[in-house]
Amino acid sequence: MAWWYNLLSGKVEEGPGGPNAERLGPFETEAEANNALEHARKRNETWDQENAAWDGDNE
């Protein structure tokens, strides 16, 4: 069964739950879902760095 992080409630859900537009996931474990916001922050930081490097190459 998959785990999700509900952005509105701030709680972890197992299986079907709220609308996917309001959730992050799926994650394999409850612990991973519980760290969804940190995972998203790190991923966004990496993308920002990659975009900055790409923009620098195309000037």
Secondary structure by P-SEA (a helix, b strand, c coil): cbbbbbcccccccccccccccccccccccaaaaaaaaaaaaaaaaaaaaaaaaaaaacc
